Amino acid sequence: MRYVSTRGASVKLPFGDVLLAGLAYDGGLYVPEAWPTLAPGDLARFADMPYAEVAIEVMAPFVGDSIDPDAFAEIVRDAYATFDDPAVVPMRELDGGLHLLELFHGPTLAFKDVALQVVGRLFDYELTKRNRTVTIVGATSGDTGSAAIEACRDRDAIEIFILHPHRRVSEVQRRQMTTVLSPNVHNIAVEGTFDDCQDLVKEAFADADFRDRHQLSAVNSINWARVMAQIVYYVKAAADLGRGEKPVAFSVPTGNFGNVFAGYVAQRMGVPITQFIVASNQNDILTRFLETGSMRLGEVHPTLSPSMDIQVSSNFERLLFELVGRDGAQVAELLLQFRSDGDFTLGTDVMAQLREHWSGERIDDEQTTRIIASTWEHSGVLIDPHTAVGIGAAVTCRRDASVPVVCLATAHPAKFPDAVEAATGIRPELPPRLDDLFERPERCTVLPNSIAALEGHIDAALLGVTP
Ligand SMILES: *Cc1c(COP(=O)(O)O)cnc(C)c1O
């Protein structure tokens, strides 16, 4: 198995190189040269198998011969042993033919753990094999940082520095990061906003000396390995509901498009998925695109579902590559235009083909609150605001009442207790593994919003030099 870039101008690479590279050299994203397919009977078989074993089989063709099969199987089993439900991603039925796939039973209570618990271990394995180390530097507005920290803690080949805006993340979010006291984990609170944190990270990567000195790296959402690990739960949910004989639909609360793109891959592999419902909050660039055929940049509005408050869905590039017949030059041209003009438009034939399986809907904060309340009332289940956006879109967009819709539950309700309490009057409790979170000691360094301060701090921590 080799990987090509969506912009068509990078050399083909095997899985191990794609894992460590993240972005391709031509600025594109890596995708497999060809989509592997499931064998007849696989889905029926997967219905009776534990999640980790399905994961090993589904991911194997993407990993190819890059990683020793026994080592890979051990990594995957180890990753999913950190989840506190034996089903890893349990599914439950809601009122009205909807199913809730709970992706939040990992260490940080959000779906990003499903991929990052595997990817952190793969990084460590691949780096150790190559006798290399990296320094991961990233910015977070809350959720991604804790998932990355949990994925990388105590891994010998990795040092991780996560910047968050000082006093601008919730106490749960902060403590999920700062109470991890592993020696390779470094939390930095920047006196500034999330955008300041992101700018500092960009500046650090742009400083070639600094980047090389510490072998800077990222585990961001465009990494192919993250998409790969997310394919598995689409396969497993479809297997559990229909054993491959009955079609299913998915409703996915979407930000960067990584999650729902993994569903597209499952469909290409042969899973009978008849509809993808792309659920957005007020940041509705994807809904507008599905309505009009134009991808047009808007402003970012803060909402009750902050992990979807984004302007550009970077992983959409992977679907675009498929829509234009894998013509990398055309993808590069469209994205260049997007960058310079803030929009691009696809032809009516392409859009018609896309709309056969794809629908989009925006759900605002008021609707989100109502959906949290009604799901509690009718099904007795507390859901977080991101999940509510998906359920709302599922109800509106569902095309065929005989096809079950799987709504992805992307965060535990206790991660967003204020929104849940406002809607239902009930404050959701943290699960047992986190119930002493507020008693645990914290470690964090506060830094001014300055690249010199950041680089000085990292130099001091890793090289023992005083800034
Ligand atoms: C990251 C995130 C999303 C969006 O996922 P994408 O892969 O970026 O589309 C949705 N919900 C929650 C809770 C998240 O953390």
Ligand as a Chemical Component Dictionary entry (heavy atoms), coordinates in Angstrom:
data_LIG
# 
_chem_comp.id                   LIG 
_chem_comp.type                 NON-POLYMER 
_chem_comp.pdbx_formal_charge   0 
_chem_comp.three_letter_code    LIG 
# 
loop_
_chem_comp_atom.comp_id 
_chem_comp_atom.atom_id 
_chem_comp_atom.alt_atom_id 
_chem_comp_atom.type_symbol 
_chem_comp_atom.charge 
_chem_comp_atom.model_Cartn_x 
_chem_comp_atom.model_Cartn_y 
_chem_comp_atom.model_Cartn_z 
_chem_comp_atom.pdbx_ordinal 
LIG C1 C1 C 0 -13.298 17.460 16.843 1  
LIG C2 C2 C 0 -14.721 17.314 17.224 2  
LIG C3 C3 C 0 -15.758 17.315 16.246 3  
LIG C4 C4 C 0 -15.485 17.546 14.763 4  
LIG O1 O1 O 0 -14.804 16.479 14.171 5  
LIG P1 P1 P 0 -14.070 16.662 12.750 6  
LIG O2 O2 O 0 -13.323 15.412 12.498 7  
LIG O3 O3 O 0 -13.188 17.866 12.913 8  
LIG O4 O4 O 0 -15.146 16.888 11.735 9  
LIG C5 C5 C 0 -17.058 17.103 16.674 10 
LIG N1 N1 N 0 -17.352 16.936 17.988 11 
LIG C6 C6 C 0 -16.396 16.938 18.949 12 
LIG C7 C7 C 0 -16.792 16.753 20.374 13 
LIG C8 C8 C 0 -15.045 17.117 18.599 14 
LIG O5 O5 O 0 -14.113 17.125 19.573 15 
# 
loop_
_chem_comp_bond.comp_id 
_chem_comp_bond.atom_id_1 
_chem_comp_bond.atom_id_2 
_chem_comp_bond.value_order 
_chem_comp_bond.pdbx_ordinal 
LIG C1 C2 SING 1  
LIG C2 C3 SING 2  
LIG C2 C8 DOUB 3  
LIG C3 C4 SING 4  
LIG C3 C5 DOUB 5  
LIG C4 O1 SING 6  
LIG O1 P1 SING 7  
LIG P1 O2 DOUB 8  
LIG P1 O3 SING 9  
LIG P1 O4 SING 10 
LIG C5 N1 SING 11 
LIG N1 C6 DOUB 12 
LIG C6 C7 SING 13 
LIG C6 C8 SING 14 
LIG C8 O5 SING 15 
# 
